[in-house]
Each structure stands twice: as C-alpha cells, then as structure tokens.
Amino acid sequence: MSNYPLKLKRIRSRGNLTEKAYQRLKEAIIGGDIAPGSLLLEQQVTKALSISRTPLREAFNRLTMEGLVHTVPNKGVKVASLSATDLFQLFEARESIETRFLERSAKALEPADFERMRSALKKAGDGLAHAKTPHEAEQAGLAYLAADRGMHDELVGACGNPVWISIYLNIRERIQIVGRLVGREPEKLRQTLTEHVAILDALQDADYALAAELMLKHIKTSRDLALDILKQSEEETA
C-alpha cells in the first residue's frame, strides 16, 4: 500500500476536472514526482487533488490507454515501470518515426528554426560544463534533456502528419519515465551535443541521407545510455 505524501498540486479551479486530473498526474509521472512502480490509491489521489472519484477514474483510463499506468485488481492503479525490453522496443520504434519524414520536416523549417535549436542545445551544453555541485549538475542535465527533447519534438512536429506526431509523443512520454535518471549523467549527455548539431547541419545542407544515418546512430546512443542508467537504478534499489 502506498502511504507516502503525493507530490500533486491541488486542483483549485473548476471546469474539466478529468482533463485537469489527467494533466496533473501525467506531469507528475513523466517528471519523476511519482516514481515508476508506485501504487496510486483512489482515496489518496482524490484527497491530494481535491476532486471526486469520477473524474479521477476517467483520468486513470486515459493514462492507461497511453501506457503510463495499469490497473492492479483489488489494489489500485500502478505507475508503469519500464523494463530493458520495454525501453529497447520504444527506441526501436523511434528509429522509424524520427527518420521517416526528416526530409519533409527539414523543408518545412526556416534557417532561423535551425539556429534556434542549435542555440538552445549550446546553452544547455554550457550549463552542463559549468555545473559545480551535484545538484547543479542534475539540474543542468534536466535542462539539457529539455533542449534535446525540444529539438526532436520540432523535427517530428514539422512533418505535418498529426497521426505520426501523436505516436511519437506517446513513445517519447513513456521514455521520459526514466528521463530524470538520465539527467544524473551530465558527462554522458555532453557527448550527445555534437550528434545533435551534426544532424541539424546535415538537414540544413539538404543531405537527408546523412541526416537519417546520423539520427539512427544518435537514437541508438541514447538507447544505450538509457539502458545503462536503468540497469544502474535497478542495482541500486535491489
């Protein structure tokens, strides 16, 4: 039974309570405020959010459909825990999703868009380099992951295919369950900065075959990093 205090912001305004509950829980799960494997009890969550059971159950249903939680009979709802196999399969799907429309996305973007993405990555990379304490390093790691995610989101989003974008976002959100753990390895994250810039350069130079090759290599590198971090976390909690 889960009896720790939930880090959930109370819903104070009315309106669509199902949507608000869904967003609160999703943000907490993806952001790491609710750990993978946590059991969420209806009474506990309704009290934390200050809502009734009906909108909460509807929110749980949406999160279940997205693979972020699953129901444990006679107990409650459990936050998904990604296994090494789960992560491998999610990254395998990313390989297809993030290369299928690269050329179309690149042609839809302006030079200023590429420069903005490069600037965000460089700023985040500088933050990793200048962090002095473990806390600063972890915060810088999370900021870098946000810039990293922003670049991938923009490249996929520019393809203009809403179905493809929706599939990508679901996969990306599930991978983010272990995102905070990856943020603890700033040195390894810094190694990916040149990979990102190389992808952007190839796209802007209209060398789409090279861009796809670099993207595949980058996704595999990210996959291996995530798998290493997951293994370390499992060993620490064993």
ABEGO torsion letter per residue (X at the ends): XBABBBBBBBBABBEBAAAAAAAAAAAAAAAGABBBGBBBBAAAAAAAAGBBAAAAAAAAAAAAAAGABBBBBGAEBBBBBBBAAAAAAAAAAAAAAAAAAAAAAAAABBAAAAAAAAAAAAAAAAAAAABABAAAAAAAAAAAAAAAAAAAAAAAAAAGBAAAAAAAAAAAAAAAAAAAAAAABAAAAAAAAAAAAAAAAAAAAGBAAAAAAAAAAAAAAAAAAAAAAAAAAAAAAX
